[in-house]
């Protein structure tokens, strides 16, 4: 505890959802280990067809990060659309050392089946107390609110959890900085742009990377990343650290991007430890995802 009686937020790294070959993945892992983040999320969340670590190799890297003092969480796919997808998630759940970050209900079901504690990812779209109570009964230990949930709505939900004596049973985590996942599809946009289908994509996403999408006025709007669509500019809640603390956020998540952990994360970690009210990253993003015109907790984005 600090002098104010409030634990400082802790820094976590989002799973690498950008297309990378195995060499680039090794570099990303090395930077993650050297980063100030206390929690590292590992695992393929976008597409099983990409170059990725096998579950056994993934577990070895997770154990190495744990030995280096990191808290490790293993992530599941954002969408399970086939038996092969299901088999991949099942393979991640066949261990009892690390919790799962479940991004769809297949991950929740398999984690519960294997007695594995799990974090409810934002993609589960849990908006209310009944949903949280139900997931807690299945083994939930962490909660990520949906990206579009307004701060005042989240404050109300956390107050309801407190009144129901549930709040101390899970941690609250939110994406503080990074290009948010806006949509997930069973079809692959990267393959379609290249005139291919998902099953015969030849890993085109790893050849061309994530693709920008522009408006008719040639203004950047979205980023195509395989079956995922991201915002072009990062979501940036780092200017509202005081508000996030007031909401009871324990974990502040950052997506470092395909380039890996950024040097400025050390400054962000220092700001969290000192309970500063705001932090400005080198590339400020947008805050419209949390902004509402009215309400005590409305944010004012750029």
Residue pairs with C-beta under 8 A, 6 or more apart in sequence:
1 7
2 8
2 275
4 275
6 245
6 275
7 250
8 245
8 272
8 273
8 274
8 275
9 241
9 244
9 245
9 249
9 250
9 251
9 252
9 272
10 38
10 39
10 250
10 251
10 252
10 272
11 36
11 37
11 38
11 39
11 251
11 252
11 254
11 265
11 268
11 269
11 272
12 37
12 38
12 39
12 40
12 41
12 173
12 251
12 252
12 253
12 254
13 32
13 35
13 37
13 39
13 40
13 41
13 253
13 254
13 255
13 256
13 261
14 41
14 175
14 178
14 253
14 254
14 255
14 256
15 41
15 42
15 43
15 44
15 45
15 75
15 101
16 25
16 28
16 258
17 45
17 46
17 181
17 225
17 228
17 255
18 209
18 210
18 225
18 257
18 258
19 46
19 50
19 190
19 203
19 205
19 206
19 209
19 210
19 225
19 226
19 258
20 28
20 51
20 206
20 258
21 51
21 206
22 51
22 53
24 258
25 51
25 52
25 53
27 260
28 258
28 260
29 42
29 61
29 65
31 256
31 260
31 261
32 40
32 65
32 70
32 256
32 260
32 261
33 40
33 64
33 65
33 68
33 70
34 261
35 256
35 261
35 265
36 265
36 266
36 268
36 269
37 70
37 254
37 261
37 265
37 269
38 70
38 71
39 70
39 71
39 72
39 73
39 251
40 65
40 70
40 71
40 72
40 73
41 72
41 73
41 74
41 75
41 101
42 53
42 58
42 61
42 62
42 65
42 72
42 73
42 74
42 75
43 58
43 74
43 75
43 76
43 92
43 101
44 50
44 52
44 53
44 75
44 77
44 88
45 75
45 76
45 77
45 78
45 103
46 77
46 78
46 225
46 226
46 227
46 228
47 77
47 188
47 198
47 205
47 226
47 227
48 77
48 84
48 85
48 88
49 198
49 201
49 203
50 203
50 205
50 206
50 226
51 203
51 206
53 61
54 91
55 88
55 91
55 92
55 94
55 95
58 74
58 92
59 74
59 95
59 97
59 98
62 72
62 74
62 97
62 98
63 97
65 72
66 72
66 97
66 98
72 98
73 98
73 99
73 100
73 101
73 119
74 92
74 95
74 98
74 99
74 100
74 101
75 92
75 100
75 101
75 103
75 121
76 89
76 92
76 93
76 100
76 101
76 102
76 103
76 104
76 106
76 107
76 110
77 85
77 88
77 89
77 103
77 104
77 106
77 107
78 103
78 104
78 121
78 123
78 181
78 184
78 227
78 228
79 85
79 103
79 104
79 184
79 185
79 186
79 227
80 86
80 89
80 104
80 106
80 107
81 186
85 106
86 106
89 106
89 107
89 110
90 110
92 100
93 100
93 107
93 110
93 111
93 113
93 114
93 116
94 114
95 116
96 114
96 115
96 116
99 116
99 117
99 118
99 119
99 141
99 142
100 107
100 110
100 111
100 116
100 117
100 118
100 119
101 107
101 118
101 119
101 121
101 142
102 108
102 111
102 118
102 119
102 120
102 121
102 124
103 121
103 123
103 124
104 123
104 124
105 124
107 118
107 121
108 118
108 120
108 124
108 135
108 138
110 116
111 117
111 118
111 138
111 139
112 118
112 138
112 139
115 139
116 139
117 139
117 140
117 141
118 138
118 139
118 140
118 141
118 142
119 140
119 141
119 142
119 143
119 144
119 171
119 173
120 126
120 132
120 135
120 140
120 142
120 143
120 144
121 144
122 144
122 145
122 146
122 147
122 175
122 181
123 181
123 184
124 135
125 146
126 132
126 135
126 143
126 145
126 146
127 145
127 146
127 149
127 153
127 157
128 157
129 157
129 160
129 161
129 164
129 166
132 140
132 143
132 157
132 161
132 166
132 170
133 164
133 166
135 143
136 166
136 169
136 170
140 170
141 169
141 170
141 171
142 170
142 171
142 172
142 173
142 251
143 170
143 171
143 172
143 173
144 172
144 173
144 174
144 175
144 253
145 154
145 157
145 172
145 174
147 175
147 180
147 181
147 182
147 235
147 289
148 289
149 157
149 290
150 290
150 291
150 292
150 295
150 297
150 298
151 243
151 247
151 290
151 292
151 295
151 297
151 298
151 299
152 292
152 295
152 296
152 297
152 298
154 247
154 297
155 246
155 247
155 296
155 297
158 167
158 172
158 247
158 248
161 167
167 248
171 250
171 251
172 247
172 248
172 249
172 250
172 251
173 249
173 250
173 251
173 252
173 253
174 237
174 244
174 249
174 251
174 252
174 253
175 235
175 237
175 253
175 254
175 255
176 235
176 236
176 237
176 238
176 244
176 252
176 253
176 254
177 234
177 235
177 236
177 237
177 238
177 254
177 255
177 281
177 285
178 234
178 235
178 253
178 254
178 255
178 256
178 257
179 223
179 230
179 231
179 232
179 233
179 234
179 235
179 255
179 257
180 230
180 231
180 234
180 235
180 289
181 228
181 229
181 230
182 222
182 229
182 230
182 231
183 228
183 229
184 227
184 228
184 229
185 227
185 228
185 229
186 198
186 227
187 198
187 227
188 197
188 198
188 201
188 205
188 226
188 227
189 211
189 224
189 226
189 227
189 229
190 201
190 204
190 205
190 208
190 210
190 211
190 224
190 225
190 226
191 197
191 198
191 201
191 204
191 205
191 226
193 211
193 224
194 201
194 204
194 208
196 202
196 204
198 227
205 225
205 226
209 258
210 223
210 224
210 225
210 230
210 258
211 223
211 224
211 225
212 220
212 222
212 223
212 224
212 232
213 220
213 221
213 222
213 223
213 224
213 232
214 220
214 221
215 221
220 232
220 233
221 232
222 229
222 230
222 231
222 232
223 229
223 230
223 231
223 232
231 286
233 285
233 286
234 255
234 283
234 285
234 286
235 285
235 286
235 287
235 289
236 281
236 284
236 285
236 286
236 287
237 244
237 287
237 290
237 299
238 268
238 278
238 279
238 280
238 281
239 278
239 279
239 280
239 284
239 287
240 278
240 287
240 290
240 299
241 252
241 271
241 272
241 275
241 276
241 277
241 278
241 279
242 277
242 278
243 297
243 299
244 252
245 275
247 297
252 272
254 265
254 268
256 262
256 265
262 282
264 281
264 282
267 279
268 279
268 281
271 279
284 302
286 301
286 302
287 299
287 300
287 301
287 302
288 301
290 299
290 301
291 298
291 299
291 300
291 301
292 298
292 299
